[in-house]
Amino acid sequence: MKLYESTVYAQGRFLRYDEARVGLLTHGLNYGTGCFEGIRGYWNADERELNLVLLREHFERLHTSARILLMHVPHSVEELAEITVELCARNRYEENVYIRPLVYKNAEDVGVRLAGVDDAFAIATIPFKHYYDATAGLKACVSSWRRIDDTMAPARAKITGGYINAALAKSEAQMNGFDEAVMLSSDGHVAEGSAANLFLVKRGKLFTPDPTQNVLEGITRRAIISLAKDELGIEVVERALDRSELYAGDELFFTGTAAGVVFVNSVDHRPIADGRIGSVTRALRDLYERIVLGREPKYRAWLTPTYAGRRVTAA
């Protein structure tokens, strides 16, 4: 299926992608006044089921982001979940997908503000394989671009305009021969990757920057913290991390909805331990992958099936 032929949800109904148009002067396009979520769906070929991961948690965060930007999401969390399942079913996906809900200021005029500007809401979906090609791990560097501070833009909201910060850091890293960037907070502590949370393993403990370091409190981050504690019995410490702690770590990995769990083999040309995936990272990655594919019954509640007991409506 071509993208323009796919079904989206916009203007309060299901439309073809090419029918959901946004004008050139749309406020959200010109000023970055929008917020969004990224949600993954994983195809289980054995069960012929598309499982949507932590769907309600993502929509709860979307509501929070919208509230911070003085915007209104026109549906409850449960309604959003139902619409998303219907949307995926209408597109008849039998592969992994990425789901993009978006709330944005849709006035077509000139003027920087939030109050008094109409909102719009949409959901689009696309087939999705891998965010990184990272079987050998990622080569990371500490970026010269600092993570946006909460006094500049709300770091805990997933704001469209804020991602210029991530784009600058990621582009700098790639243009200098690295795969990913590590961003520091305004006070020089480790914050996160360009668009992923970061975890460090040292002496059997798992460390990750705490929310005061201007990190986006990721849904996958929360899931990995839970799995590390409950399934692996590992102590998780949320605190400020210094740059040099990354160099001295036993293992280092990124987490994110798009990325999943992916290990870092080096930072600033310094190998992390022996440069190979560590046992903690591997255990968490493999467990998370089994969960999202629906192969861990204990965590079925994390998944929302698309096709189970459902009659698919024609697009």
VEXGUVO-261052 format. One record per residue (C-alpha): x, y, z; residue number from 1; residue in three letters. Coordinates in pm, whole numbers, plus 50000, padded with zeros to 5 digits. Layout:
BEGIN
+-------+-------+-------+-----+---------+
|     u |     v |     w | num | residuo |
+-------+-------+-------+-----+---------+
|     X |     Y |     Z | NUM |     ALA |
...
+-------+-------+-------+-----+---------+
END
This chain:
BEGIN
+-------+-------+-------+-----+---------+
|     u |     v |     w | num | residuo |
+-------+-------+-------+-----+---------+
| 50000 | 50000 | 50000 |   1 |     MET |
| 50127 | 50347 | 49909 |   2 |     LYS |
| 50129 | 50606 | 50185 |   3 |     LEU |
| 49876 | 50826 | 50008 |   4 |     TYR |
| 49638 | 50528 | 49991 |   5 |     GLU |
| 49655 | 50452 | 50362 |   6 |     SER |
| 49376 | 50540 | 50603 |   7 |     THR |
| 49429 | 50808 | 50868 |   8 |     VAL |
| 49210 | 50962 | 51134 |   9 |     TYR |
| 49164 | 51338 | 51090 |  10 |     ALA |
| 48888 | 51597 | 51110 |  11 |     GLN |
| 48695 | 51358 | 51334 |  12 |     GLY |
| 48669 | 51076 | 51080 |  13 |     ARG |
| 48864 | 50816 | 50883 |  14 |     PHE |
| 49011 | 50952 | 50558 |  15 |     LEU |
| 49265 | 50861 | 50296 |  16 |     ARG |
| 49607 | 51007 | 50372 |  17 |     TYR |
| 49597 | 51236 | 50069 |  18 |     ASP |
| 49261 | 51380 | 50180 |  19 |     GLU |
| 49399 | 51504 | 50515 |  20 |     ALA |
| 49563 | 51826 | 50401 |  21 |     ARG |
| 49745 | 52088 | 50608 |  22 |     VAL |
| 49777 | 52444 | 50478 |  23 |     GLY |
| 50112 | 52617 | 50434 |  24 |     LEU |
| 50027 | 52878 | 50697 |  25 |     LEU |
| 49913 | 52627 | 50957 |  26 |     THR |
| 50025 | 52752 | 51298 |  27 |     HIS |
| 50174 | 52419 | 51406 |  28 |     GLY |
| 50386 | 52397 | 51090 |  29 |     LEU |
| 50521 | 52751 | 51117 |  30 |     ASN |
| 50576 | 52776 | 51492 |  31 |     TYR |
| 50613 | 52418 | 51615 |  32 |     GLY |
| 50297 | 52448 | 51825 |  33 |     THR |
| 50200 | 52086 | 51849 |  34 |     GLY |
| 50260 | 51770 | 52045 |  35 |     CYS |
| 50265 | 51407 | 51945 |  36 |     PHE |
| 50323 | 51048 | 52045 |  37 |     GLU |
| 50507 | 50759 | 51888 |  38 |     GLY |
| 50343 | 50420 | 51943 |  39 |     ILE |
| 50464 | 50084 | 51816 |  40 |     ARG |
| 50269 | 49788 | 51694 |  41 |     GLY |
| 50442 | 49449 | 51653 |  42 |     TYR |
| 50318 | 49178 | 51418 |  43 |     TRP |
| 50310 | 48825 | 51562 |  44 |     ASN |
| 50296 | 48605 | 51251 |  45 |     ALA |
| 50228 | 48286 | 51449 |  46 |     ASP |
| 49914 | 48431 | 51603 |  47 |     GLU |
| 49841 | 48660 | 51307 |  48 |     ARG |
| 49801 | 48947 | 51549 |  49 |     GLU |
| 49922 | 49306 | 51558 |  50 |     LEU |
| 49992 | 49402 | 51920 |  51 |     ASN |
| 49995 | 49773 | 52010 |  52 |     LEU |
| 50234 | 49840 | 52297 |  53 |     VAL |
| 50141 | 50041 | 52608 |  54 |     LEU |
| 49874 | 50220 | 52408 |  55 |     LEU |
| 49690 | 50387 | 52694 |  56 |     ARG |
| 50010 | 50504 | 52862 |  57 |     GLU |
| 50107 | 50688 | 52545 |  58 |     HIS |
| 49768 | 50855 | 52519 |  59 |     PHE |
| 49782 | 50958 | 52885 |  60 |     GLU |
| 50109 | 51136 | 52809 |  61 |     ARG |
| 49956 | 51296 | 52499 |  62 |     LEU |
| 49683 | 51444 | 52716 |  63 |     HIS |
| 49949 | 51581 | 52951 |  64 |     THR |
| 50152 | 51732 | 52666 |  65 |     SER |
| 49843 | 51893 | 52518 |  66 |     ALA |
| 49742 | 52043 | 52851 |  67 |     ARG |
| 50086 | 52201 | 52891 |  68 |     ILE |
| 50047 | 52362 | 52545 |  69 |     LEU |
| 49695 | 52489 | 52619 |  70 |     LEU |
| 49547 | 52241 | 52375 |  71 |     MET |
| 49258 | 52000 | 52399 |  72 |     HIS |
| 49253 | 51637 | 52289 |  73 |     VAL |
| 48898 | 51575 | 52162 |  74 |     PRO |
| 48884 | 51214 | 52286 |  75 |     HIS |
| 48938 | 51031 | 52611 |  76 |     SER |
| 49224 | 50784 | 52652 |  77 |     VAL |
| 48988 | 50491 | 52599 |  78 |     GLU |
| 48834 | 50651 | 52289 |  79 |     GLU |
| 49181 | 50716 | 52147 |  80 |     LEU |
| 49273 | 50352 | 52201 |  81 |     ALA |
| 48957 | 50237 | 52021 |  82 |     GLU |
| 49018 | 50474 | 51728 |  83 |     ILE |
| 49379 | 50355 | 51696 |  84 |     THR |
| 49285 | 49988 | 51692 |  85 |     VAL |
| 49019 | 50059 | 51429 |  86 |     GLU |
| 49268 | 50259 | 51223 |  87 |     LEU |
| 49525 | 49979 | 51222 |  88 |     CYS |
| 49256 | 49725 | 51136 |  89 |     ALA |
| 49131 | 49937 | 50844 |  90 |     ARG |
| 49486 | 49946 | 50706 |  91 |     ASN |
| 49504 | 49566 | 50742 |  92 |     ARG |
| 49862 | 49567 | 50863 |  93 |     TYR |
| 50045 | 49236 | 50879 |  94 |     GLU |
| 50382 | 49385 | 50973 |  95 |     GLU |
| 50533 | 49606 | 51240 |  96 |     ASN |
| 50391 | 49958 | 51244 |  97 |     VAL |
| 50456 | 50302 | 51388 |  98 |     TYR |
| 50159 | 50513 | 51499 |  99 |     ILE |
| 50177 | 50892 | 51514 | 100 |     ARG |
| 49896 | 51076 | 51702 | 101 |     PRO |
| 49931 | 51453 | 51665 | 102 |     LEU |
| 49764 | 51751 | 51828 | 103 |     VAL |
| 49850 | 52085 | 51672 | 104 |     TYR |
| 49740 | 52446 | 51643 | 105 |     LYS |
| 49568 | 52460 | 51305 | 106 |     ASN |
| 49485 | 52828 | 51256 | 107 |     ALA |
| 49618 | 52956 | 50924 | 108 |     GLU |
| 49742 | 53299 | 51019 | 109 |     ASP |
| 50052 | 53481 | 51143 | 110 |     VAL |
| 50119 | 53538 | 51513 | 111 |     GLY |
| 50318 | 53355 | 51779 | 112 |     VAL |
| 50091 | 53254 | 52069 | 113 |     ARG |
| 49909 | 52958 | 52219 | 114 |     LEU |
| 49592 | 53099 | 52373 | 115 |     ALA |
| 49298 | 53154 | 52145 | 116 |     GLY |
| 49428 | 52938 | 51858 | 117 |     VAL |
| 49213 | 52645 | 51739 | 118 |     ASP |
| 49342 | 52290 | 51771 | 119 |     ASP |
| 49329 | 51991 | 51541 | 120 |     ALA |
| 49389 | 51622 | 51604 | 121 |     PHE |
| 49500 | 51341 | 51374 | 122 |     ALA |
| 49650 | 50992 | 51378 | 123 |     ILE |
| 49863 | 50848 | 51097 | 124 |     ALA |
| 50029 | 50507 | 51074 | 125 |     THR |
| 50313 | 50364 | 50867 | 126 |     ILE |
| 50487 | 50027 | 50832 | 127 |     PRO |
| 50803 | 50032 | 51042 | 128 |     PHE |
| 51100 | 49800 | 51075 | 129 |     LYS |
| 51398 | 49934 | 51268 | 130 |     HIS |
| 51487 | 50278 | 51402 | 131 |     TYR |
| 51856 | 50183 | 51412 | 132 |     TYR |
| 52060 | 49928 | 51220 | 133 |     ASP |
| 52241 | 49841 | 51537 | 134 |     ALA |
| 52337 | 49474 | 51551 | 135 |     THR |
| 52695 | 49582 | 51626 | 136 |     ALA |
| 52583 | 49853 | 51868 | 137 |     GLY |
| 52588 | 50229 | 51832 | 138 |     LEU |
| 52884 | 50464 | 51817 | 139 |     LYS |
| 52783 | 50766 | 52022 | 140 |     ALA |
| 52936 | 51105 | 52093 | 141 |     CYS |
| 52863 | 51374 | 52345 | 142 |     VAL |
| 52694 | 51654 | 52152 | 143 |     SER |
| 52792 | 52018 | 52161 | 144 |     SER |
| 52419 | 52092 | 52165 | 145 |     TRP |
| 52268 | 52090 | 52515 | 146 |     ARG |
| 51931 | 51938 | 52591 | 147 |     ARG |
| 51661 | 52205 | 52609 | 148 |     ILE |
| 51604 | 52325 | 52964 | 149 |     ASP |
| 51261 | 52313 | 53123 | 150 |     ASP |
| 51282 | 52690 | 53170 | 151 |     THR |
| 51298 | 52726 | 52790 | 152 |     MET |
| 51045 | 52467 | 52675 | 153 |     ALA |
| 50864 | 52196 | 52874 | 154 |     PRO |
| 51102 | 51900 | 52866 | 155 |     ALA |
| 50834 | 51661 | 52991 | 156 |     ARG |
| 50601 | 51733 | 52702 | 157 |     ALA |
| 50659 | 51570 | 52364 | 158 |     LYS |
| 50645 | 51896 | 52169 | 159 |     ILE |
| 50695 | 51911 | 51792 | 160 |     THR |
| 50897 | 52233 | 51800 | 161 |     GLY |
| 51130 | 52095 | 52066 | 162 |     GLY |
| 51262 | 51832 | 51829 | 163 |     TYR |
| 51481 | 52081 | 51644 | 164 |     ILE |
| 51703 | 52033 | 51950 | 165 |     ASN |
| 51721 | 51660 | 51880 | 166 |     ALA |
| 51766 | 51709 | 51505 | 167 |     ALA |
| 52065 | 51938 | 51555 | 168 |     LEU |
| 52233 | 51694 | 51792 | 169 |     ALA |
| 52165 | 51386 | 51579 | 170 |     LYS |
| 52280 | 51557 | 51259 | 171 |     SER |
| 52602 | 51676 | 51422 | 172 |     GLU |
| 52673 | 51322 | 51541 | 173 |     ALA |
| 52608 | 51159 | 51204 | 174 |     GLN |
| 52803 | 51420 | 51009 | 175 |     MET |
| 53099 | 51348 | 51237 | 176 |     ASN |
| 53082 | 50974 | 51176 | 177 |     GLY |
| 52880 | 50863 | 51479 | 178 |     PHE |
| 52542 | 50693 | 51499 | 179 |     ASP |
| 52387 | 50881 | 51787 | 180 |     GLU |
| 52435 | 51176 | 52020 | 181 |     ALA |
| 52439 | 51198 | 52398 | 182 |     VAL |
| 52302 | 51533 | 52510 | 183 |     MET |
| 52401 | 51704 | 52832 | 184 |     LEU |
| 52169 | 51914 | 53044 | 185 |     SER |
| 52228 | 52285 | 53092 | 186 |     SER |
| 52438 | 52215 | 53403 | 187 |     ASP |
| 52659 | 51965 | 53220 | 188 |     GLY |
| 52512 | 51636 | 53340 | 189 |     HIS |
| 52405 | 51356 | 53108 | 190 |     VAL |
| 52045 | 51396 | 52991 | 191 |     ALA |
| 51952 | 51158 | 52707 | 192 |     GLU |
| 52012 | 51066 | 52346 | 193 |     GLY |
| 51879 | 51276 | 52060 | 194 |     SER |
| 51542 | 51104 | 52096 | 195 |     ALA |
| 51598 | 50818 | 52341 | 196 |     ALA |
| 51658 | 50768 | 52711 | 197 |     ASN |
| 51993 | 50640 | 52835 | 198 |     LEU |
| 52089 | 50370 | 53086 | 199 |     PHE |
| 52428 | 50284 | 53236 | 200 |     LEU |
| 52524 | 49955 | 53400 | 201 |     VAL |
| 52797 | 49974 | 53662 | 202 |     LYS |
| 52890 | 49711 | 53922 | 203 |     ARG |
| 52559 | 49531 | 53890 | 204 |     GLY |
| 52341 | 49841 | 53927 | 205 |     LYS |
| 52143 | 50022 | 53661 | 206 |     LEU |
| 52171 | 50403 | 53649 | 207 |     PHE |
| 51967 | 50650 | 53446 | 208 |     THR |
| 51940 | 51030 | 53456 | 209 |     PRO |
| 51660 | 51148 | 53683 | 210 |     ASP |
| 51380 | 51371 | 53553 | 211 |     PRO |
| 51547 | 51689 | 53682 | 212 |     THR |
| 51804 | 51648 | 53401 | 213 |     GLN |
| 51535 | 51759 | 53154 | 214 |     ASN |
| 51476 | 51411 | 53016 | 215 |     VAL |
| 51153 | 51313 | 52847 | 216 |     LEU |
| 51014 | 51054 | 53086 | 217 |     GLU |
| 50983 | 50780 | 52828 | 218 |     GLY |
| 50716 | 50511 | 52829 | 219 |     ILE |
| 50979 | 50252 | 52733 | 220 |     THR |
| 51213 | 50395 | 52998 | 221 |     ARG |
| 50948 | 50327 | 53261 | 222 |     ARG |
| 50892 | 49975 | 53127 | 223 |     ALA |
| 51263 | 49892 | 53136 | 224 |     ILE |
| 51298 | 50021 | 53493 | 225 |     ILE |
| 51010 | 49795 | 53593 | 226 |     SER |
| 51155 | 49491 | 53415 | 227 |     LEU |
| 51502 | 49546 | 53562 | 228 |     ALA |
| 51361 | 49559 | 53915 | 229 |     LYS |
| 51088 | 49296 | 53894 | 230 |     ASP |
| 51237 | 49038 | 53657 | 231 |     GLU |
| 51615 | 49074 | 53692 | 232 |     LEU |
| 51628 | 49189 | 54053 | 233 |     GLY |
| 51857 | 49478 | 53962 | 234 |     ILE |
| 51869 | 49796 | 54167 | 235 |     GLU |
| 51780 | 50100 | 53955 | 236 |     VAL |
| 51921 | 50439 | 54057 | 237 |     VAL |
| 51786 | 50761 | 53905 | 238 |     GLU |
| 52040 | 51039 | 53957 | 239 |     ARG |
| 52259 | 51292 | 53780 | 240 |     ALA |
| 52535 | 51127 | 53575 | 241 |     LEU |
| 52863 | 51283 | 53469 | 242 |     ASP |
| 53003 | 51250 | 53118 | 243 |     ARG |
| 53309 | 51053 | 53230 | 244 |     SER |
| 53086 | 50797 | 53403 | 245 |     GLU |
| 52976 | 50686 | 53057 | 246 |     LEU |
| 53335 | 50607 | 52960 | 247 |     TYR |
| 53385 | 50400 | 53277 | 248 |     ALA |
| 53058 | 50207 | 53255 | 249 |     GLY |
| 53026 | 49832 | 53217 | 250 |     ASP |
| 52733 | 49863 | 52975 | 251 |     GLU |
| 52542 | 50146 | 52811 | 252 |     LEU |
| 52215 | 50139 | 52618 | 253 |     PHE |
| 51938 | 50358 | 52480 | 254 |     PHE |
| 51565 | 50295 | 52513 | 255 |     THR |
| 51272 | 50439 | 52323 | 256 |     GLY |
| 50944 | 50347 | 52161 | 257 |     THR |
| 51098 | 50351 | 51813 | 258 |     ALA |
| 51439 | 50222 | 51921 | 259 |     ALA |
| 51339 | 49952 | 52167 | 260 |     GLY |
| 51654 | 49859 | 52360 | 261 |     VAL |
| 51982 | 49910 | 52173 | 262 |     VAL |
| 52333 | 49892 | 52314 | 263 |     PHE |
| 52607 | 50150 | 52276 | 264 |     VAL |
| 52951 | 50013 | 52194 | 265 |     ASN |
| 53147 | 50336 | 52234 | 266 |     SER |
| 53123 | 50700 | 52340 | 267 |     VAL |
| 53362 | 50960 | 52199 | 268 |     ASP |
| 53573 | 50679 | 52044 | 269 |     HIS |
| 53609 | 50513 | 52386 | 270 |     ARG |
| 53478 | 50154 | 52392 | 271 |     PRO |
| 53228 | 50066 | 52662 | 272 |     ILE |
| 53398 | 49772 | 52839 | 273 |     ALA |
| 53486 | 49531 | 52556 | 274 |     ASP |
| 53258 | 49706 | 52306 | 275 |     GLY |
| 53009 | 49418 | 52294 | 276 |     ARG |
| 52657 | 49390 | 52426 | 277 |     ILE |
| 52654 | 49317 | 52798 | 278 |     GLY |
| 52454 | 49056 | 52985 | 279 |     SER |
| 52212 | 49302 | 53149 | 280 |     VAL |
| 52142 | 49484 | 52823 | 281 |     THR |
| 52093 | 49157 | 52638 | 282 |     ARG |
| 51855 | 49021 | 52903 | 283 |     ALA |
| 51645 | 49338 | 52903 | 284 |     LEU |
| 51643 | 49363 | 52523 | 285 |     ARG |
| 51542 | 49001 | 52473 | 286 |     ASP |
| 51274 | 49015 | 52742 | 287 |     LEU |
| 51129 | 49337 | 52601 | 288 |     TYR |
| 51122 | 49191 | 52250 | 289 |     GLU |
| 50938 | 48882 | 52373 | 290 |     ARG |
| 50686 | 49098 | 52556 | 291 |     ILE |
| 50602 | 49324 | 52260 | 292 |     VAL |
| 50555 | 49020 | 52037 | 293 |     LEU |
| 50305 | 48875 | 52285 | 294 |     GLY |
| 50527 | 48586 | 52392 | 295 |     ARG |
| 50529 | 48664 | 52765 | 296 |     GLU |
| 50181 | 48590 | 52909 | 297 |     PRO |
| 50262 | 48776 | 53230 | 298 |     LYS |
| 50281 | 49103 | 53033 | 299 |     TYR |
| 49985 | 49062 | 52802 | 300 |     ARG |
| 49827 | 49360 | 52975 | 301 |     ALA |
| 50091 | 49581 | 52810 | 302 |     TRP |
| 49947 | 49493 | 52470 | 303 |     LEU |
| 49630 | 49587 | 52286 | 304 |     THR |
| 49547 | 49339 | 52007 | 305 |     PRO |
| 49422 | 49473 | 51677 | 306 |     THR |
| 49243 | 49177 | 51523 | 307 |     TYR |
| 49138 | 48947 | 51808 | 308 |     ALA |
| 48767 | 48877 | 51773 | 309 |     GLY |
| 48729 | 49171 | 51538 | 310 |     ARG |
| 48548 | 49211 | 51209 | 311 |     ARG |
| 48760 | 49448 | 51004 | 312 |     VAL |
| 48569 | 49745 | 50865 | 313 |     THR |
| 48638 | 49840 | 50505 | 314 |     ALA |
| 48847 | 50155 | 50461 | 315 |     ALA |
+-------+-------+-------+-----+---------+
END
